[in-house]
Amino acid sequence: MTGHRNEIDGLRSIAVLAVVLYHFGVPGLQGGFVGVDVFFVISGFLIGGILWREHLETGRIRLGHFFMRRIRRLAPAYFAMVLLSFVAAWFVLLPFEFREFGKGVIAATVYLSNVLFFQQAGYFDGVSEEKILLHTWSLSVEEQFYLVLPLLMLVFARFGRGFIAGLVALFVISLGASLWMTQVSHTAAFYLFPFRAWELLAGVLLAIYAREKDFQFKGFPFASEAALAVLIVSILFIQPGTHFPGWQVIAPVMATVVLIANGQDNNMVNRVLSMRGPVFVGLISYSLYLWHWPVMTLSTYWRESYASWFETGLWMVLSFALAILSWRFVEMPVRHGSPKAGWALIASWAVGSAVALGLGALVFVKDGMIERFAPDTRSHIEATGDFLQDWSRCYVPQDGGLQGIEICSIGPAGQSPEVLVWGDSHIRAFKEGIDALAHEQGVAGLIIWRAGCPPLFDVSKVENSATRAQNEACRSANDRIRTAIKDMDGLRNLLLIGRWSYYATGQGVGADAFNTIELMTNGSHTRQATLFAEAADQSLSELSNHFENIYVTQQVPEVAYYDSRLTARRLAHGREAPPETVPLADAKVRAADGEAAFKPLAARGLVSWIPTWSKFCNPTACYAVKQGVGQYFDNNHITNRASLRVRHLFAPVFSPARPTAEVQSGN
């Protein structure tokens, strides 16, 4: 185990190529991400072997020497990657994304990026491809392990062989915890060190076993072939998502252990792994892992999507080129530098860390530096971040009629609510304005909203962007709301807000035309617009028995192809942006079916109609930007500033005195 083992470099090449090809979208490698698990085992084996050998030979572990080796190995290429990524991000990323990049730099530099990304969205979601330093999560896991392992060895060395039993126990506990946590929170099981430690410990235990038993890493003729087959099957067929890591990860981890354990056997697998090509890719694997993800994320962000597989190949070639340059001119000179240059190395690491932390902090404190962009781009940039709100007054009752349903208080605290605001994600868009108005009028209220769920009774929905559980939860939640309303005597007024055109037509429009929703009422197969209108009639007729006044908000006009983020990106990158307006006639056609469900009810005096279009349209078109201020986040949700601007439309709803019912006509 003391000499360099070429076949381990070859094994590294399999791991890094699996990850790189998976990230660049090469088909057929749906489990390519398990290459990271292969790296974990290899790292545990090599580092654990070094520490155990030193402990046996000297009776101690030189922590300073150990961490100096880690700095030499990891820090130079990391700092080079961060610096160049920062320069590219400066020209490419929008402010809120640049700000998140700054957070990532800080977290990665202090080896906590796995914790940061755990707190954010998951590894397998679409947003992950906008996190430039997401790949550093695995480096943080390894560094956390490198901090813990030598300390464990120092503390428990006095127990002799009992220490090995302790490591075995930790291995079993970590594996069991990983299996359990995958069911509870697969994101935690994926990112956090305690649930990944067993993979590194698998390598450590192999290294210790080999040292204790004087094992020669050979003697099983067909073990390497079988293990390689298991590893390849894992790379080809393991599924990403909520069931990973779980049981699935055991196969590639154990296959890696067997390949290392049989690595000195004279068989075909080891001979191939020891060839110059695989060995070279293994040698540059750390730099390749570091560079490929920023290249992929920044290029796809800038290009929006690759034009062809040829272009994909070019970006992969750039990743390899940067990796080779990084290995040759950054990694190697430092790794093979004078061992006496300890203080110089520490000083360089300290300076590099300070620069990285300083850059990250600067970007974070300056909120992504919007001043980098022209004024006509800034209005769209500001709209991209003008959708964040304070939901600290929201809670989920543990008992009562609304048990299990999130409700949010608005208006003055300590008052009994008089208004119920019920609907879908459009409530979130209007929330800031409604809350401000409730405070101004001195009338408290409650908000209940569920994305993609119409506020109607006896209606089920199947939405292609929702899970089966989410679809079923819409009907069940509305049933509970129906029952609870009967006992909510203090409520006077009901305000409904929703994307009515979506429910009436069954799909989005323009930029989100791919979103579809099917409504069903007790097996009805009528036209969806008719079904929606009938459900609205029946639901509001029932609700009128419990509220003094019912108000229905006219859905804001949909600016079909607008998306604040896409528009801001394209303008920032000098490309043609989607239209910021929609012809008024087109918007009316789109809204017609949705409004047709409520206008007859308004004519009968059952509801009061709150028109909104005059605030967003002129006689010919509806617009996403008004006087340099973004009004829309995407093609159908308005921004906080827009909701504050139009909040007085809802003044009758929050009037302290009982209003006279008035029927207003829409635009």
N, C-alpha and C positions, 0 to 999 in steps of 0.2 A: 504493500500500500504506500510505500514511501516514494516510489518512482512515479513519473508522469504516466498517466494512463490514457492513451490515445482514444480508446473506445468510449471513454466517458465524454471526451470532446465530440465524438461522433454522435453520442446520445444527446448531447446538448444541441447538436444541429437538428435532430428530429424535433426536439422541443421547440426551438425558436422558429423553425420553418412552419411547424403546425400553427403556431400563434400568428405569425406574420401573414400566412396565406389565408387563415380564417378571418383576420381583421380586414384584409383587402377584398374579402368577399369571394374568394375562389370557391366555386361550387364543389360539393361533395365532402367538405371538411367541417361538418356542422359541430363536431366536438373538438376542433383545433385548439380551443382555449385550454384544454387539459395539458398543453405543453407547459403551462405555469406549474402544474402539479409535479411534472417531471423535474423541473428546476428545483422545486422545494426539496425533493428527495435527494437530488445530487448535492445541493448546498448542505443539507443536514449531514450527509455522508462525509463530505470533504472537511467541513468545519468541525464536526464532531470528532472526526478522526484526528485532526490536528490537535485539538484541545486534549483529548484523552491520551494521546501519545505523550504530549508534554507533561501531563499530570503524572503518568506512570514513570517517565524518565527522570523528572526533576522533583516530583512531589508537590509541585505548585503550578499555578497558571499565571503567566505574566499578562495581566489585563492590558497594560499599556502597550506592550508589544502586539498583542492580539488586535486591539483597535487600530493601531497604526497600520497593520496589514489590511484591515477592512477599508481604511481611508485610502490607501494606495490603490486598492482594487476598484473601489466604487466611486469615489468622490470626483476625480478629474473629469471623466466622461459625463457624469451627471451634470456638473456645472457647465460644461461646454454645451450640452443639450439644452439646458434651461436658458442660457444666454442667447443662443441662436433662435430658440423658440420664442423668446421674448421679443426679439427684433421682428420676426415674422408676424407674431400676434399683434404688434403695434400697428402694422399696416393693414391687417386683415380683420381682426375681431372688433365687433361693436362694443361699446362701453360696458354694458352689463356682463358680457361674456369675457371681456378683458379683466374686469373686476374679479370674476370667478377664477380666471387663470391666475391672478395674483394670490388669491386664497390657496389655490393648488400649489403654487411655488412655496409658500410659507409652510404648508402642511407637509409637503414632500421633503423639504430641507430639514425639518425636525422629525422626520420619520413617522408622521401621523396621517399620511394621506389616505390610508385605508379607513381610518376613523372618519375623516372628512367625507369621503365618497360613500361610506355606509350611511351617513346622515342625509345624503342626497339621494338621487334616483339610482336605480339598480344598474348593474353592469350590462344587462342584456336588453335595456330599453333603448329607444332611438336617440334619446337625449345624450346618451353616453358618448356618442361620436362628436359631441361639441365640447368635451372635457379634455383639454389638450394634455393634461398630466395624469389622466385616469390610470394609465399603465403603471404608475409608480406605486400603486397600492400594494403590489406584490413585493416590491423592494422594501416598503415599510414593514410588512409582515416579517420578512427575513431579518431586517435590522432589529426589530423588537425581539426576535428569537435570539439573535447574537448577543443582545444585552442580557437576556435571561439565562441562557445556557451556561456561560462561564461562571456566573454567580451561583447557579445551582451546584455546579461542580465544586466550587470553593466551599460553599456552606455544608454540603453533604459528603464531601470527600472523606471525612472522619469515619463514616459508616462503612467504608470499604465496599465489599460486594453488595451491601444493602443499597448502595446508591443506584446500582444497575436495576435492582428491583423497583426502586422509586421511579426511574425513567420509564420502565415498562408500565407501571401504574399510571403515570402521567399520559403515556401513549394511549392506554385504554380509556382513560377518563376523557381525553380530548376527542378521541374518535367517537365515543358514545355521545358526548355533548354535541359534536358536529351533526350526527345523525338525528338527534332530537331537535336541535336548533333549525335544521333545514325544514322541518315540518312547521316550526313556530314562526321563524323569520329566516327565509333562505338568504336574504341580503346580509344579515348578521353572520350567518354560517359561512357565507362566501368571503366577506371582507375581514372579519375580526380575527386577531391572532390566536386566541384560545381555541377556536374551532378549526384552525389550520395547523396548529402546533404538531399534531400527530403525524402529519406528512413529513415534516422536517425530522421529527423524532424517529420515524421509520429509517431514515438514512443514518442518523446518529447511532441507533441501536445496531444497525448492520456493521458500522465501523467499529464499534466497541466489541461486538461479538467476534469479528474477524481478528482483532488484536488479541483478545483473550484466548481464543482457540487456535491462534496461529493459522487461520484459515487462508487458503491460497487463491481464492476467487476463481476456482475452476473445479471441474469434476462432474458436471451434469451435461452430457452431450447435447440433449435436445431442449434443455431449459431455455436457452437464449432464443431459439426459434419460436417456442411456445409463447414466451414473454413478449417478443416483438410482435407476434400476431395479435396478442391481447391489446398491446399498446396501439397498434394500427387500427384495430376494430374500435377502440375507444375514440380515437381521433376522428374516425369516419362516422360513428353512429351515436355517440353520447349526445343527449339533447340538452340545449341550453334552457334556462328558465327556472321555474319555482322548485323543481326537484333536484337542482344541483346546488351544492356538491352532493350531499346525501350518500346513498349507497353507490351511486354511479362512479364516484371518484376513487373508490377502493381498487377497482381494476387497474387503472393506469398507475397508481401508486405502487401496488404490489408488483406489477410488471416491471416497473423501473427498478425496484429492489432486486428482483431476480436477474435483470440484465446486468446490474452492477456486480451482484454476487457471483455471477458466472462470467464476468468480463475478461478474465485471463484464460478462459478455455479456448483452445484452438479450433474454432468453428467458423462457419461461413458468416454468421451475423457479426461476430467480433472482427473478422477480417475486413468486412465491408465498412463497419463503423470506424475502423482504424485507417482507412484510405485517406489520401491527402485532401480530397474534396470535403468529405464530412468533417474531418478534423479542422480544416480551415474555417468552415462555417461555425463550428463549435467554438473556436478561438475568438471569433468576432461576435459571438452570440450575445454577450452583454451589451455591447454597443449597438448591435442590430435591434435588440429588444428596446433599448432606450430611444433610438431614432425613428423606428418605423411608425410608431403611433402618432407622434407629432406630425410627421410627413403626411400620414393618411388623414388625420383629422383636419389639419390646416388646409390641405389641398382640396378635400371634399367640401369643406366650408367655403373656400374661395370659388371653387368650380361649381358648387351645388351638387353636381353628380359627374362622374366620369363619362366621357363621350363614347368610349369603347374599351374593350379589353386591352387594346394596344396602349391606350393612355394609362390604364391601370398598371400595365407592365412597366411603363416608364416611371411611374411614381415608386414602384417597388425597386426598380433599378437605382433610383435616387436614394432610397433607404439603404440599400446595400453599399452604395458609394460612400455615403456619409458614415456608415458603420465601419467600413474599411479605413477611411481617413481617421476616424476617431480612435480606432484600435491602434493604428500604426503611429499616429503622431500625438495622441493624448494618453491613452492607456499605457502603452508599452514603455515610453520614456519614464513615466512616473513609477510604474511597477518595478522596473529594473534599474531605477536610480540608486544612488548611494544609500546604503542602509544607515549611514551615519548622519544623513541629512534629516534627522528626526524633527528638530525644532523648526526647520524651514518648511517641512511638510505640514506640521501642525499650524504654523502661521499661514501657509497658503490655504489650508482647509478653513481656517477661521475667517480669512479674508473672503474666500469664495462663499462661505455660508452667510457672512454679513452682507455681501453684495446681493446674493439671491434673496435673502430676507428683506433687504432694503427695497429692491425692485418690487417684490410682491407687496410689501406694505405701501409703497408709493402708489401703485395701481389701485390697491384696495381703498386707501384713504381718499384718493382723488376720484373715486367712483368710476373708474374706467377711462377717465380723461376724454370726455365728450368734445373738448375743444379741438381734438384732432380732426373733426369733421366740419364740413361746410354747413351753413345755417339751414339750407333746404333739406339736408339730410337729418339734421338734429331733431326736427319735429317728429319724424318717424322713429328715430332712436328713442326719444323721450316717451313715445307712446308704447314702445316695447316693454318699458319698465313701469308704466302707469297702470298696472293691473294688480299690484301688490297691496294687500289690505291687512288691517289689524282684526283678527278674528278671536281675540282673547276673551270676548264675552260670549263665546259659543260653548256649549256643553251638551252632553248626552245624558238625559235623565235615566236613572237606574230603576225607576218605578213609575207608575202612573200611565196614563193613556199614551203618552209620547215616549215610552220607554224604548231605548235603543235608537232613537231618531235625533240627530243633531239639530239643536235649535240655537238661535243667536238672538241676544237682546240688542235692541237699538233704542236710541232716545235716552231720556233722563234715567239714571240708575235709581233704584229704590221705589219706582212707581209700578203699579199694576199695568200690564200691557193692555192697550185698547185697540191696537191694530195688528192683524196677522198679515204678513207678506209671504206669499207661497208661490213657488214656481221652480224654475230650472236655473242653469248657470247664468241666465240673463239677470237674475237677482244679484248675483255676485257683481256683475258689471255695474248695476245701479246702486250698489250697497252704500258707497261713500256719500252719494248725494242724498239718499233716503235717510241715512243715519243723521247727517247734518241737519236736514229739514226737521226730523223728529225732535232733535234737541232745540232747534229754533222755535218750534211750535209748542214745546213742552209736553209732548204726547209720547208715551213709551209704546214700543211694539215688539213683536217677535218675528224672526225670519226663519222660514223652513225652505231649504232649497236642495235639490238633488239634480246633478247634471244629467241632461238627456231624459228627464222624467217629467211628462206632462202633469200638471196639477189637476187631474181628473179622476173620477171614481170608475171602478169596474173596467179599467183599461189595462191591458198588458202590453208590453213592448218587447221587441227583439231588435236590438241595435248592433250593427256590425262592429262598432268600436268598443263595445262593452262585453264583459264576460257574461256567462250564463247566470252566475250568481247576482251580478249587478242588475241584469235585466229582470230577474225574478224579484229582487229587492224593491224595485220601483212599485210594483203592484202591492206588495205586502206593506210597504211604508205608507202608501196612500190609504190602504184599508185602516191602518192604525190611526192615521190623521183623521179620517172620517169619523171614527168612533170617539176620538179625543175631543173633537170640536164640539160635540154635544154637551160636554161638561165644562167648556171654557166660556163661562157666562160673562166674564168681564170684557170680552172682545166685542167691539162695536162694528169695526170696518174690516173688510177683507180686500187685499190688493193682490191681484194675480199678474205675474210677469213671466213671459216665456217666449220661446222661439216658435211662434205659432205656424209659420210657413213650413218649418221642418216637419212638424207633426202632421200637417195637412197634406203635404206633397210626398212625404216619405223619404226625402233625401236633402242633402245640402245643396249648395249652389256655388258655381265658380271654383274657387280655390279648395272648397271642401265638398265638392260634388260626389266624391267617393264615399262619403258618410251616408249610410242609409238607416232608416228606422221603420219598422212595421208595427202598426197598432192593431190590437185585436180586442174584441169585446164578446166574450162568450161564444167564440167560434164564428163571429160574423165575417162574411166575405164581401161586404159591400165596398165601394170605392173608398179609399182612405180618407179623402176630404169629407165625404158624407159621414163616415164613421166618426171622424173627429168632431164634426158639427153636432151629431146626435149625442155624443158623450158630453160635450160642453153644455148642451141644453139640459140634459138630465142632471149633471153634476151641479150646475149653477142654480137650477131650480131647487135642488135639495139644500144647497148652501144658503139660499135666501131665507130659509127658515131659522137660521142661526145667527145671521148678521143683519144689522140695520142697513148697511150699504155694501155693495160689492162693486169694486172697480177693476177694470181690465185694461192693462197697458197696451197700447198699440205697439207692436214690435217695431223696433227701430229699423229703418231701411237697411237691407243687406247690400254692401258694396262688394259685389260678387268676387272680384279677384284680388281684393286688397288683403295684405298681411303686413303688419307694421315691421316685423322682423325681416321678412323677405324684401320688402321695399327698401328698408334701410340698408340691408346688405348690398343690394344691387346698385343703389345710388353710391354707396361708399366705394364700391369696386368699379364704378364707371360703366355700369351696364344699364340697359333699359329696364325700368321698373314697371310692375303691373299698374293698371289704371287706378287712380285715387278717387275716381268718381264712377257713378253708374247713372245712365239716363233715367230720369224720373219714370218714364213710361215702362221701362224694363223692371224697375223696382216695384211698381204697382202690380204688374203681371205676376211677379214672384209672390207678392204678399196677398194676392186676391183670395186664394182658398183659405188661408188662415184667418183673414179678417171676416170672411163670409160666415164663419162659425159664430161670431160674436155680434155682428151688427144687427141681426134680427132680435137678439136678446136685448141689445141697447134700445132698439125701437119699441120693445114691449115694456121698457122701464125696469127690466130685471137687473141690469147692470148699468154702470156709468163707464163710458168709454173715454180713456185718457189719450188724446192724440199726441204724437211725438214728432211727426215728420217735419213740421215747420221749423224745428230746431236743427235739422240736418240736411234739408233740401232747399233749393231755390226752384223757380218755376220750370226748370229744364233738367236738373240733375241733383243727385244726392252726393255728398262729399265726405271723405275721410279726414280731411284737414280743414280747420276753420281758422282764418286769421293767423296762420303759422302754428297752430296748436293741434296736435293729433287728437282726433275724436274717437278713433277705433283702434282696438288692439289687434283684431283680426277682421274677417269680413262680416261679422255679425255681433261682436261684443264691443261695447263702447268703453272708453277709458275712464279713470277716476275723475279727471278734470272735466270730461264731458258730462258725467253724471252730476257733478257739483253744479255745472253751468245750467242744467235743465231741471234741477231738483224741485223748483217751484211748480212744475207741472203736477206734482203730487200733493199740493197744498190742501185740496179738499179732503184727501184721505186722512191727513193728520190734523184737521181742524179740531180744536178743542170742543167747539159746539157742534151739535148734530147738523150736518149740512143738508141743504135742500137738494134732493136728487135731481140731477140735471143730465140730460142725454146730449152728448156732443157728437158731432159727426167727425169722422176721420178725414184725413187729407186725401 
